[in-house]
Amino acid sequence: MKNKLIAADGKRVLLLILVLLVSSATLLQARSTAPSSLPAIKSRAEFDTLARVYTDTPYALPHVMFVIDRRNKNKIYYVNSKRYRFHRDFVNGTYLSLERGEQFFDNNYLKPNRRFILGTLAYQTPVRRFTFEFWEGDLIPAEQIKEASEIIARTFFEKPAFKPNSLRQEEAAATIEGLERISESDLAGAQEYQALNLAKGLGRIHVINKLDEHVEIGSNEIIVLNEVPLHIPPVAGIIISRPSTPLSHINLLAKSWGVPNAYIKNAGELFKEYDGWWMSFETLRDRYNIQRADNNQLREYQTRLAARRDVMTPRFNLSVNRFASLSEQRARSVIAYGAKSANLGEVLNSRLPNVTVPGGFTIPFFYYDQFIKENKLDDAIYEMMNDQRFVHDPAYRRERLTAMREKFARGGINAGLRAAVLRRFRAEFAGKGVFVRSSSNTEDLPNFNGAGLYNTVPNVRADEALIDAIKNVWSSLWNFEAYEARERAGVDHSKVYMAVLIQEGINADAAGVMITTDPYDKENRTSVYISAKRGLGIRVVEGEKIAEQIMFNPVSNTVRVLTRSAEDSLLTFDEKGGVREVSITGDRAVLTDAVVRRLAETARKLKRIFGGRDQDIEWAIMGNQIYIVQSRPYIAGN
């Protein structure tokens, strides 16, 4: 009897709990004024009642998910996106379908005969327009994009444009007559701010209307530029007033320096009043902070400057005097042949299928050292480095470094070396153009990659041009920007040496750079970021005009086009040597989906070759062949 009473009491307690839960749910529902979905949105106010807002983007992004049920006369549900995080949550929560997990994913994102069309409507602040879009991995066919466009046009208060989020979607949309599109490129072009490296710095604002050889830049300056320069010395921060490719050398170097770097529209006008002031500048994902530095900040800066790290001494071996083909080199060859050449030797000897490293041979550090001693340039370098005006006056330092490079150009290469170089050049590259490339011992050091600091001479075909090119590459060790970068990194200038890689030139159909991670999103580490342009890849790393930028995500197996190339010309080999510029028109697409996937797979294999360390890779494509012309460690910066 007692047990029956206990059971009865237990039932009453459970019943009471259920009543309380139902009452609480009823109260919560009564407090909520927004429905789970709407069959139409008739105003911006109705949109806002359903919209979730992302604030971790460069601009606020209010958005509402939508679900179109193709089995129920194409009924559309505009989902309360504050209540439901994913499309699946709404579909399951409203009992439209009980499919879950992989089954739901395959049936509604991958298969063409899907029941649901699942997308998102967003208000794009940069262009002040609504767009509809699909997840980047959605293999939605063109007819369903068109179907969604027509349904939304009938049920939404404003006709939105379509925003493709993958190459497949972009190609499908191109076949739909009358479909207005807004691309990632359009949004980037309309942005007023883009953080290219998140950091905080202190420096003197220097507004530069036109950057030329007469403009001096100090390492303590936050420079404000109207255009992306080819080279700059290390600085305290970078602000550019027009968009550029994030994979330009300047932007990558800013990351390795750990300094704030951003595109800010009309920056020259905005910061004109601060010119010459010491300012604190911080770049955040969606905004920037800038304010005048106080005395405490300036004292802290001086303390950090006084406590700079110990001098870094690059490794070298001057006893090796043999020319070495790339096939004879491995990564350990760096101490005699430089990082660029040694790494390419490692790649070549890994024998990656369907990937080629153009052949070549390398003149080791020994001959740079021999050249400067035979031409008494070692004495001139020592005298220059100990000139106190050279140390303290940037303008004078630039003049002295220019004069030093001119001494290299006038210097003589001894007859034995000249004969050996030309004999091998004629034997291996008869009738071909070569790239004469730098390979120093001051590249790929810890926290200092030296990207873009030294010279490459393209498409060299004649004997005298080759000799001049070798001296040009040697002399680039004393480029102003290279000296300034080494100085900031604490590299011992007296221990720097240059090897020269003479490599078969590839007159590329397309070329560029790829990085084995997303350089701007730490949560997207497994992706491959690719920057590409038609023709030779010289201008990809210069960053003067926006390249085609593509992200391959191996998790979703998707190719996402971020920007198309803005180039109106390309560079190609001149038959007489050097390069010439050719105008181009028509479609700005550079890479196909298939080529992107091949490049991404190559990048993954190169990362594995170098022990899983992320790589900064220069590549070229001619015909159907992928060529790798550089693989160096990617330094993400602070």
TARAVEN-V564153 format. One record per backbone hydrogen bond with DSSP energy under -0.5 kcal/mol. NH is the residue of the N-H (numbers start at 1). CO is the residue of the C=O. If there is no record, write none. Layout:
NH|CO + NH|CO
This chain:
5|1 + 6|2 + 7|3 + 8|4 + 9|5 + 10|6 + 11|7 + 12|8 + 13|9 + 14|10 + 15|11 + 16|12 + 17|13 + 18|14 + 19|15 + 20|16 + 21|17 + 22|18 + 23|19 + 24|20 + 25|21 + 26|22 + 27|23 + 28|24 + 29|25 + 30|26 + 31|27 + 32|28 + 33|31 + 38|78 + 41|155 + 42|40 + 47|43 + 48|44 + 49|45 + 50|46 + 50|47 + 51|47 + 52|63 + 54|52 + 54|61 + 61|54 + 63|52 + 64|121 + 66|119 + 67|77 + 68|117 + 69|67 + 69|75 + 70|68 + 70|115 + 72|69 + 74|69 + 75|69 + 75|72 + 77|67 + 78|38 + 79|65 + 79|77 + 80|36 + 81|50 + 81|79 + 83|80 + 84|80 + 85|83 + 90|86 + 91|87 + 92|88 + 93|89 + 94|90 + 95|92 + 96|91 + 97|91 + 103|100 + 104|100 + 105|101 + 106|102 + 107|103 + 108|104 + 109|105 + 110|105 + 110|106 + 111|106 + 114|111 + 114|112 + 117|68 + 118|116 + 119|66 + 119|117 + 120|133 + 121|64 + 122|131 + 123|62 + 124|122 + 124|129 + 125|60 + 125|123 + 127|124 + 128|124 + 129|124 + 131|122 + 132|161 + 133|120 + 138|135 + 139|109 + 144|141 + 145|141 + 146|142 + 147|143 + 148|144 + 149|145 + 150|146 + 151|147 + 152|148 + 153|149 + 154|150 + 155|151 + 155|152 + 156|152 + 157|41 + 160|158 + 161|130 + 162|180 + 163|132 + 164|162 + 167|559 + 170|166 + 171|167 + 172|168 + 173|169 + 174|170 + 175|172 + 176|173 + 177|175 + 179|176 + 180|178 + 182|162 + 187|183 + 188|184 + 189|185 + 190|186 + 191|187 + 191|188 + 194|263 + 196|194 + 196|261 + 197|261 + 199|197 + 201|281 + 203|279 + 204|220 + 205|203 + 205|277 + 206|222 + 208|206 + 208|224 + 209|207 + 212|210 + 215|212 + 216|214 + 221|218 + 222|204 + 223|221 + 223|237 + 224|206 + 225|223 + 225|239 + 226|208 + 236|221 + 237|221 + 238|260 + 239|223 + 240|262 + 241|225 + 248|245 + 249|541 + 252|248 + 253|249 + 254|250 + 255|251 + 256|252 + 257|253 + 258|254 + 259|254 + 260|236 + 261|197 + 262|238 + 263|194 + 264|240 + 264|262 + 265|192 + 266|241 + 267|264 + 269|266 + 270|266 + 271|267 + 272|269 + 274|271 + 275|272 + 276|205 + 277|274 + 279|203 + 279|277 + 280|291 + 281|201 + 281|279 + 282|289 + 283|199 + 284|282 + 284|287 + 289|282 + 291|280 + 293|278 + 298|294 + 299|295 + 300|296 + 301|297 + 302|298 + 303|299 + 304|300 + 305|301 + 306|302 + 307|303 + 308|305 + 312|490 + 313|311 + 314|312 + 317|335 + 320|317 + 321|319 + 324|362 + 326|360 + 328|325 + 329|326 + 333|330 + 334|331 + 335|332 + 336|333 + 337|333 + 338|334 + 339|440 + 342|338 + 343|339 + 344|340 + 345|341 + 346|342 + 347|343 + 348|344 + 349|345 + 350|346 + 350|347 + 351|347 + 351|348 + 352|347 + 355|352 + 356|626 + 358|356 + 361|502 + 362|324 + 363|500 + 364|362 + 365|336 + 366|320 + 367|364 + 368|364 + 368|365 + 369|365 + 370|366 + 371|367 + 372|368 + 373|369 + 374|370 + 375|371 + 376|373 + 377|372 + 378|372 + 380|376 + 381|377 + 382|378 + 383|379 + 384|380 + 385|381 + 386|382 + 387|384 + 388|386 + 391|387 + 392|388 + 393|389 + 394|392 + 397|393 + 398|394 + 399|395 + 400|396 + 401|397 + 402|398 + 403|399 + 404|400 + 405|401 + 406|402 + 407|403 + 408|404 + 409|405 + 410|406 + 411|407 + 411|408 + 418|414 + 419|415 + 420|416 + 421|417 + 422|418 + 423|419 + 424|420 + 425|421 + 426|422 + 427|423 + 428|424 + 429|425 + 430|426 + 432|429 + 434|460 + 435|503 + 436|434 + 436|457 + 437|435 + 437|501 + 438|455 + 439|499 + 441|497 + 444|449 + 445|448 + 448|445 + 453|450 + 457|436 + 458|456 + 460|434 + 466|462 + 467|463 + 468|464 + 469|465 + 470|466 + 471|467 + 472|468 + 473|469 + 474|470 + 475|471 + 476|472 + 477|474 + 478|475 + 479|476 + 483|479 + 484|480 + 485|481 + 486|482 + 487|483 + 488|484 + 489|485 + 490|486 + 490|487 + 491|486 + 492|312 + 493|491 + 495|492 + 496|493 + 499|439 + 500|363 + 501|437 + 502|361 + 502|500 + 503|435 + 503|501 + 504|359 + 505|433 + 507|505 + 508|506 + 509|621 + 510|621 + 511|533 + 512|619 + 513|531 + 514|617 + 515|529 + 516|615 + 518|524 + 519|517 + 521|518 + 524|521 + 525|522 + 527|524 + 528|552 + 529|515 + 529|517 + 530|528 + 530|550 + 531|513 + 532|548 + 533|511 + 535|509 + 536|571 + 539|536 + 540|537 + 541|537 + 542|538 + 543|539 + 548|532 + 549|547 + 549|563 + 550|530 + 551|560 + 552|528 + 553|551 + 553|558 + 554|552 + 557|553 + 558|553 + 560|551 + 560|558 + 561|559 + 562|549 + 562|560 + 563|549 + 565|588 + 566|546 + 570|582 + 572|580 + 574|578 + 577|574 + 578|459 + 580|572 + 582|570 + 584|568 + 596|592 + 597|593 + 598|594 + 599|595 + 600|596 + 601|597 + 602|598 + 603|599 + 604|600 + 605|601 + 606|602 + 607|603 + 608|604 + 609|605 + 610|606 + 611|608 + 612|607 + 613|607 + 613|610 + 616|632 + 617|514 + 617|615 + 618|630 + 619|512 + 620|627 + 621|510 + 622|625 + 625|622 + 626|354 + 627|620 + 628|356 + 629|618 + 629|627 + 630|618 + 632|616 + 634|614 + 635|633 + 636|634 + 638|255
